[in-house]
């Protein structure tokens, strides 16, 4: 006969393993270390297996412990999802939507997506955070984020339980100040060779796409500056200091907000967008709304 898992014991085990020790686990659970140690001992005795290797006062998961931890992570992760779904379905209940935006994502694109959250029937409190890819993934690992809007999918074998959802893609539009744009249009895109160019920084997946495309086409621009901040890059561009590019999906916005003209458009390089979620199946209503808007903007 199969032994039934005591989920209270399992939660104590999961918390200790996740926090990295009995003392830290006890602090998170707001109980004494003796209580936590006793609960884990009862679980190990009942199951007839050891889950930790003990060296002095230090604990480390053994092979069986790692297996149990992976199942516990799924079990309690699904429990959190269920609680979130039930909570969001309560009439008049305010939904909190914690979203991280990779800092190289165009702000106007992020705005177009996020503003849709306020078209839900439920009241929404939006908490938007900005940062680099690794920092936001760390926040998601701590259950601080419901979604990350990213310019790249999760890398393979990443140590965070999360899922990539493809949102859409866009070609690129190249811009410059009026006088420079007129010159750059002649024989575009090969006219960009030796021309001053404003490049996104290494933190953006866009840079790798551009560099690969330049090499494929035999184009050798003179890169005079690189930018983390895409808005700052546009200000340099409108001052005539170089050609720059953005996803075509925000072309209209760039033309309206900056004194620049279109040099040309390229469809064989793409900026791709992803939503990274701790859920395999999207259930958060604000995330669903955001994904619908992404498909509309990208198409």
Order of alpha helices (4+ residues) and beta strands (2+ residues): alpha-alpha-alpha-beta-beta-alpha-beta-alpha-beta-alpha-beta-beta-alpha-beta-alpha-beta-alpha-beta-alpha-beta-alpha
